[in-house]
Every structure is written in C-alpha cells, then in structure tokens.
Amino acid sequence: MSAEDQILAIGRQLAGNLPRSASPGERVDARLLQIVAGDPALRAALFRFTDVRPACTSVADLGQHLVTLLEDASPASRMGRAMLALARPRATRPLAALGAGGGVQRLAHRFIIGRSVDRALPALARSWDAGVAASVDLLGEASVSDEEAEAYVGRCAEALHALASGSASWPARPVLEADSLGPLPRANLSVKVTALTPEIRVEEPRRGIEDALERLRHLLRLGHRLGAHVHVDMETLDSRETVLGLVLEVLSEPEFRDGPSAGLVLQAYLRDSPAELDQILSWVDEHERRVPLTIRLVKGAYWDHEVIEARQHGWEPPVFTDRGECDRNFEGLTRTLVQAHPRVRLALGSHNLRSIAHGIACVRARGLQERDLELQVLRGLGDDLAHALARMGLRVRVYSPVGDLLEGMAYLVRRMLENTANDSFLAARSRGAPLEELLAAP
Amino acid sequence: MSDDFVNEQHLELRRADVRDALLAAGEALREALPQRVPILVGGDARHGQELVSVDPGLPARIVALAPSATEADVDAAVAAAAAGRSEWAERTPVERARVLRGAAALLRERRLELAALASYECAKPWAEADADVCEAIDFLEYYARRALELDRDGMLGQPPGERNTMRYLPRGMVAVIAPWNFPLAIPTGMVAGALAPGNAVILKPAPQAPACAHAVVSALLQAGVPAAALALLPGGDQPGAALVRHPGVEAIAFTGSAKAGSEIVRAAAETPTGASHVKRVVAEMGGKNCVIVDSDADLDEAVPAIVRSAFVYAGQKCSAAARVLAHEQVFDALASRLAGAVGTLRVGQAQELGVDVPPLIDAEAQQRVASYIERGAREGAVRAQVASHPGAGGGFFAPPTLLGELPAASPLLNEEIFGPVLTVEPVADIAAACDIVDGLPFGLTGGLFSRNPATVRHVVGRSPVGNLYVNREITGAMVGRQPFGGNRMSGTGAKAGGPDYLLEFCRARVVCENTTRHGLVV
C-alpha cells in the first residue's frame, strides 16, 4: 500500500469512528455556525457582542449593546434580521438580550471546562475514564503588572496541586500513562508566557525572558515535585522569541535536566517554522534530558492577528496565507518530528482528519509504536474526535481551558473565529464535504 | 509617478537580524560624532560652533556643532531666496514631485543611520527613531503625489463660451520653525509641504536638533532642490523671531508649544507699512489629551494602550495621553491596573533596546517635569512612580509617574506637561467625561475605549479634538491614513499628512476667459 493509501485508510477508519449523526444540540450548533459563517455582518456583530458580554452589568446594558451592534451591522440573513426584530422593541429586548447572553454562556461552557480546576475535576475524571487525557489551560490573557503575573503563577501552582492530587485516584489508563520512552504524567498544565511577565518587548526578548525566568522555574520545580507535565504555550509572533528563548534557557539549567516533563509549541502556519524546528532540535542535541522535550505541533491560532498586524505595518505576513501551503508545511514538520524520535516527544494538535491520519501513517512508517504519538484537540471543537481517537486505542489529550467568562473571552473569540472561518477544516466538515475531499493531500 | 502612495514599512524589530543591523548603525554613527552643521544660504555654507546639540542621555556627548544664525543670516536667506526662488517655482509640478521623491529615496538609503542620529540627538528609542525616518519619507512621497493632483482641472463649471481655470500657486517664501520631538519627520513634512507647490523655504530647526534637520535639507538639495529655494538656519529663538517678523516671509509653518505658537500668530498678524501680503500661519501646538474609558471597555486592551500612549518617548509627543477619564464603574480596576503597568516601565538610555522611557530632551524639560510632579504629589496622590534612571552620565531622566486625586483646577489636569506624567480620575458617565474634555482649551488628540457603537457615535459627535482614536493608542498617526492636526488652541487646523495640507501653502488664481468671438464660440 502506498503512503498516500495508508493515510486514506487511516482517515477512513477515523471517520468511521466518529458519531454518524450529531446530537440534536450539536445539529443546532452546526446550523447556527453555518448561518453565522455565511453572514459576515451578523458574524461581526455577534463577535462584538460576545466580546463585550462579560463587561455588561445588567440585562438592560446587555440589550442596549445587542441592539446597537445589530443595527450597526444590518445583517443580511434571515436569522440576523429576526434577531434585530426581537432586540429592537423595548418590550422584547430583554428576551433577546437574555437569549443572546445565554448563547454566549452556552458557547463559553462548550469551550471552557469549569471556573476552577477543582470544579473541572469531575469532568476531567469522566474524560479520563473514557480514555481521554487533558491539558489544563488557565484562562486570562496578558498580565500588565507584576502583581498580575504573580497572581497567575499562584493560580498555576494551585492548579498543579489540584490536578496532581485530584488525578491520583483515577483508574489506570495505560495508553494515557506511558509511551515507549517512559511514563507520562496525568497532571498536565499549559502555561502562557504573556501571563508570566508584563515585560514582553518585541524589540528586546531578553527583558521578558529575565522577568519570567524565576516564575517559570517556580512552576517547573513544582511540576517536578508533583510529577506533572508543564507545557509552555506559544502565542503571537511578537512574543515567540521571548517564549522560545525562555523555555530553552530554563530547561538548559542543570536543575531541570531530570525533569519535570516539559514541552513547547511549534506553529506550522509560520513560514519560518522549519527553521525554528531546526533550532529546537539542535538545542535538543546539545542538551541531554532524562525526560525528552515534548513538542506540540499546531497550525496556530492567531492567523488573523498576524495577517492584520503585518498588513498594517506593510510587512510580508509571517504566516502562510494559503491553507494548502500551511497544511503541507504541517505534514513536513510532522515528518521531521517523527524522524526526531526518541530525541523529542511529538504531540499533534489538529482537528484535521488528514493531518492526523498523516501523522499516524508517519509513525507507522518509521516503525514506531502508536503510543509514541500524542494527539491533541481543543475542548468544544474536537470532543467527538477525541473519543473516536480514544476508541482507536490512540493517546489523545484535550486542551481544556479553565476560568470565568471574563478571563475566557479572548480565547472564546479566537475559537469562534476559527470555527466560523470559511476555509477551516471544521467548517468544511460541518458543511458535509465528502470524505475524499477532506482526506485529500493538501 | 501616479502610483499609489504606500507608507514606508517600519522595521520589523521582532526579527533579531533587523535589530542587529540597527544597533550596528548606532555604533557606527556614535563613532563619527560630533557632526558639523552649517548655516546654508543660497549654496553658501558657514560653519561655527556656538550651537551645541548633545545626547540627552549623556550630555557630555556632543552630537552636533553648528553656528547660531543671526538676524543678518535671516536677511541674507530671504534675499537669496527672493533672487533665486523662481527657478523652483517655474519647474513643472511633475519635475518638483520627482525631486521630492528623489529626496525620499536618499533618506531611504540612509534609514538606519538617520534613525541612529535621531536616537542620539533627541533620545528617540529605536522603534520611535525608525518611525520618525519612515514618516519623513512618507511626507515626501505623499506631498509629491498631492502636488500633482492639485494641478488638475475639473472642479469648475464650463458653460459654452467660457473657459474657467483655477491654479494653485505658491505663496512665495515660507519660514518653517520646527520642533525637536520628531526631529526628522516634522521638519521634512513642513518643508516638503511648502516646497511641493513651489515655495522657497527657510528652515529654522529646534536648537536641540540641528543635525537631524541638516540631514533632511542635505537630502533635498542633493535630490535637486535649487540652493536658492531652501535655506537652513540653525539657531534659537532669535532667528525664529526675525523670520516671523520679516516682511519678505509670506507664510510661517510652526510646530511647538501653544505659547510660542500664539506669539507667532500675534507677531505675524502685524502688517507693517509697505507690507505686500498678510502672513499665513500654519501652527501645530500643544494638547492636553484625554482618554475616556467607558464601563464596557476592554481593560486588557485599554491599559497597555494608555500606558504606551502616555509614556513612549517619555510623553514628549503632542499627541501623548495626559489625562485618563474613567467611568466610575471601572475606575478602581483601571486605576490599579494602570498603576501596576506603570510600575513595570523601564527608564533608560534610548539606544538600549527594551527601554520604555528615555531621558527628556534637556535640563529645562527635566526641571519643568520635576516641578509638575512635585506639585502633583502635593495636590493629589502619586499612584505609581518608577525611580528615575541613576544617570551616572547626568542624562535628563524623569520618573514615569501616575497621579490621581487632583483638584479640578490643578495645573496637572489643565496644562500640557510634555513629560512622562499621566493622571487618572473617575467620571460619573461619558457625558461628564465629554464635558471635561470640552472645558479644556486644547483640542489635539483624544481617546475612547468603549464597545458600544452608540457611545462611540456620541463621543465622536461631541469631541472637539482633531484626532480621535477609538479603542487603540492615541499616538502614531500615519501619513495618508490619519492626517494629523489639532483644533482650538492646539493649532490652526491644518492636517499634516492629509489631502488638504498643501493648500495651506498655496494661493489660488482663477482665470475666466471669454472664448467667443462675435457671438460665436471659437
């Protein structure tokens, strides 16, 4: 069987494990997203409404925002016009406000697992039972002061404690707890550097690195002591050099040679990501670690931001603007990372069946075990996929944000953007694109 | 020539190789200091060293030595220009545009070196210094194109038998009195705006920044502006005042303080016996720029944007944020987050990457800002302050400061400080905030953070400012994108970098010709 046929076969098997028909609630969601994706004015108004939702202090305030945003947008679709018709009259405005506000809440609940790690633990335990691991992310975007950065570190430390103690009594799940290189922690926390330091300066990465070093050390020490995995997220290109520099610098310290398990993120939408991977792999070659570095390969969640920022400055966008090019790069990086085993551990973060199938095929072709590949999806977007992967005996981890609505809004808006982008894999799938098309080589 | 205007790309400082190149340019320039800046009149250069510009971060370092122009130099410059300026005025608009764009190309070739010069002469941090060079290039490219568009017909009614034309002619002799805070961009903008429609220009730069002005003038001369049409008179107030009074000067373009600007307007209004014209004054003056933060604002965005608006380049921008008016519902959260953010600012040398707040321009500014801060601390409360740079070299550093609880009449709330000082106060609602803004004599820039389109419309309708920024920083206007200029006591309303700016330097002449002969259109 050719490599391409392998990928198709795995893809079909994956698709076969997905639920055949969506639940009624999911069908409604899918239909709504389709309408929203097809009405740019309504999409913009709802984004703006979602964005301002946590800052509204009363139903009247909420209603006032809803009606002005919808009026400004003058949406074309029937749904948009119906929403406006409901929101305009004073008598029905509270109803519209509560409906739309509730919609945001529902959406938030879909993407955010709980207000705190403690409250999220039952849901995390249920997933674990079903063969799905998690990486917890504490919502809240950039810290603007030392106080906020310290508070974030405090929340991370609490989360590590809660995850470590909360997961101790979970039943054994061998697929989730070890690969051929050794044991894998149950507690897994994703950390954002922009929250660790208010001193990220694009023109001087050293500043943010120096300010964040001690805070990250603190979390790594704790992770080591508790046997937890600490994963450092990647955000926009403006902070990439800081994040990469920080992680590699701190993990170079002798103190962390023996642990904890730690990781970073590579964004395939960046045109220079192959060079970045070379840089990471040469660092890996020069720094022996008892627990290999985990690299989470993703496409990247800040595409719109990167393109807009570049266009405003007249720069060449640092990201691929063609979906196919980005997907091909993702596959190229996957191959390099699979080749790099056992120097690094690979986690593929994607909802694209083709990308996942390609990753699995690469692992098989190299003669590795399937448990040497981790698959990651986002809560709220990849839940079905997570269970399908688990049913196939693969290791899957769900990126699970924790926090309140206010902290989560920026995250939520990013996810909605992703979910309603016309060229996204998810949009194609929810449109009912044929499987051959979804699995075709990019 | 008709290709569309595009802003010069800022350096992508997030790339390490770009930063390295800039730092290397900085070192090379530093090695070559001091520069010698002459008085340039009609192609003659006269050197001297009465005027000394220094590195504000290390005043022992001399950046440039120049002569200080006298009234005699002013007379000579006006006379030389009067004799030779027709050469420039008589060139076609296309030829003049080519020269201006040639000057842009010369600046572009020297981008890194010029950024380094602005950095050393005026303590511009790298990103700001680079933006200054880019803006200078933008002005040349933009006005070159606008001048061509001025020269087009099509605006007037043309019934049979009548040929109507309107042509924009240069005013003649324009004196440009420039500030130091955008030492390349603002002189370039005012000079290019006056040159583009065919005026002769005498540039009197700020005494703190002669070398930057010299770089601009050199590029224009090298690109082909005739020596008679462009003079450089480094110096202080004396040549400036002489230019304003000079009967041969027909228009004055000024950017600086409200006090100096008002003085220029007054002096220029006098038409001595024998005067052949009423002087036109284009003045860009100070501001007391307020940022309104509504209860529904996104504070995660507002806090960093306000801090950048207030403290980048130590607040020494006319557009800088000075006063935050926060809805009482979010006041506590905003004020404490602002205080925390101000606390993270790094004061240091402009040439050090990662420095947020560089030194002030000179000792006088340092003194002025210190006395404002001292008064603010007495009348209100210091909510945050970063210790000033230890400054072993005696740099003119000032501590970034956030003040609150000031009485409404406090000068801290009403006067332009032009330093790293920000105040924050609660307001009952947006209308109250608009009342405060309306009560100020200035009208330059303003900011609003709100996510309600109705509020945005309301503030847009009520705001007196020339440039209102919604949900973003209030500094960093781009040529051709945010034409810049203030109302009220902030200026005469000209919009630099905008489609109408050149008209400030023109007079229009309409010609109506009867094209009939014996009742027939021939």
Boltz contact constraints between the chains, C-beta under 6 A:
constraints:
  - contact:
      token1: [A, 52]
      token2: [B, 296]
      max_distance: 6.0
  - contact:
      token1: [A, 52]
      token2: [B, 451]
      max_distance: 6.0
  - contact:
      token1: [A, 55]
      token2: [B, 296]
      max_distance: 6.0
  - contact:
      token1: [A, 65]
      token2: [B, 452]
      max_distance: 6.0
  - contact:
      token1: [A, 68]
      token2: [B, 452]
      max_distance: 6.0
  - contact:
      token1: [A, 68]
      token2: [B, 453]
      max_distance: 6.0
  - contact:
      token1: [A, 68]
      token2: [B, 454]
      max_distance: 6.0
  - contact:
      token1: [A, 72]
      token2: [B, 453]
      max_distance: 6.0
  - contact:
      token1: [A, 141]
      token2: [B, 300]
      max_distance: 6.0
  - contact:
      token1: [A, 144]
      token2: [B, 303]
      max_distance: 6.0
  - contact:
      token1: [A, 144]
      token2: [B, 304]
      max_distance: 6.0
  - contact:
      token1: [A, 144]
      token2: [B, 337]
      max_distance: 6.0
  - contact:
      token1: [A, 144]
      token2: [B, 341]
      max_distance: 6.0
  - contact:
      token1: [A, 145]
      token2: [B, 340]
      max_distance: 6.0
  - contact:
      token1: [A, 145]
      token2: [B, 341]
      max_distance: 6.0
  - contact:
      token1: [A, 147]
      token2: [B, 340]
      max_distance: 6.0
  - contact:
      token1: [A, 198]
      token2: [B, 344]
      max_distance: 6.0
  - contact:
      token1: [A, 199]
      token2: [B, 344]
      max_distance: 6.0
  - contact:
      token1: [A, 201]
      token2: [B, 354]
      max_distance: 6.0
  - contact:
      token1: [A, 202]
      token2: [B, 13]
      max_distance: 6.0
  - contact:
      token1: [A, 202]
      token2: [B, 14]
      max_distance: 6.0
  - contact:
      token1: [A, 203]
      token2: [B, 13]
      max_distance: 6.0
  - contact:
      token1: [A, 203]
      token2: [B, 127]
      max_distance: 6.0
  - contact:
      token1: [A, 203]
      token2: [B, 353]
      max_distance: 6.0
  - contact:
      token1: [A, 204]
      token2: [B, 353]
      max_distance: 6.0
  - contact:
      token1: [A, 204]
      token2: [B, 354]
      max_distance: 6.0
  - contact:
      token1: [A, 207]
      token2: [B, 354]
      max_distance: 6.0
  - contact:
      token1: [A, 238]
      token2: [B, 14]
      max_distance: 6.0
  - contact:
      token1: [A, 313]
      token2: [B, 10]
      max_distance: 6.0
  - contact:
      token1: [A, 314]
      token2: [B, 7]
      max_distance: 6.0
  - contact:
      token1: [A, 314]
      token2: [B, 9]
      max_distance: 6.0
  - contact:
      token1: [A, 315]
      token2: [B, 12]
      max_distance: 6.0
